[in-house]
Amino acid sequence: MSAHLRFEIADHVATLTLERPDKLNAMTPDMARGLVEAVATCNSSDEVRCLIVTGAGPKAFSAGSDISTLDAYATPWDFRNREDYCDALRACRKPVIAAINGYALGGGLETAMACDIRIASSSARFAAPEIKLGWIGGGGMAVGLAQSMGMSNAALMLFTGEMVTAEQALAWGLVSEVTSPQTLMPRAREVATQIAQRAPIAAETAKLNLRAAHQMPYEKAIEYERDLQAICFATEDAAEGRAAFAERRPPVFRRR
């Protein structure tokens, strides 16, 4: 694990903190590799049922890739095929919550959009500033913005590179909630704990289902949903859920 990442697991919730506050938690290749390792641990561990991603310090969630490291790639092709931290987060099978505590810029915004749920501090600011430097985002920027907030709002961010406040991000649908800076992590943990108490296989399947709803034609998405439902229904956890309901007690789910 990178020295600039902190990875903790408690009560079925993993927390991954980007720890480079003096550089606005900008991502280095070493941090990207560490994030890949953390996601692999989440995917393979029955102890992890939800992941929270946040940044250290009061200023930034993440300013994206550290620009000073980009010239280290020998060719544009090497840059194109770099180990991408946003790809790693999208590959997480467990639900992922972004607790956005400050600036989410460029790849930091893409990191947040690679998460399933986004909760922002009132001090958070969002931007796709790559156009100011002569390029565009490459970690899912355009598709993430367009799906979250619509084409016009996405175009405004992509074409200007200017910052958007947390309140505007909420109004546009980029984030689900805005909290005070003090209550951001407690609220993220509250949501993560709620998810961790649900049937884990059902939560992972719901994540697959939600993505399919974005990508498949309407009728095919419903057909796929019914297939996923049948898979969930056959699990031990589903049987436990039905038994707990009949016996009027809380269910004990075991990811089986």
Secondary structure, 3 states (H helix, E strand, C coil): CCCCEEEEEECCEEEEEECCHHHCCCECHHHHHHHHHHHHHHHHCCCCCEEEEEECCCCEEECCECHHHHHHCCCHHHHHCCCCHHHHHHCCCCCEEEEECCEEECHHHHHHHCCCEEEEECCCEEECCHHHHCCCCCCCHHHHHHHHHCHHHHHHHHHHCCCEEHHHHHHHCCCCEEECHHHHHHHHHHHHHHHHCCCHHHHHHHHHHHHHHHHCCHHHHHHHHHHHHHHHHCCHHHHHHHHHHHHCCCCCCCCC
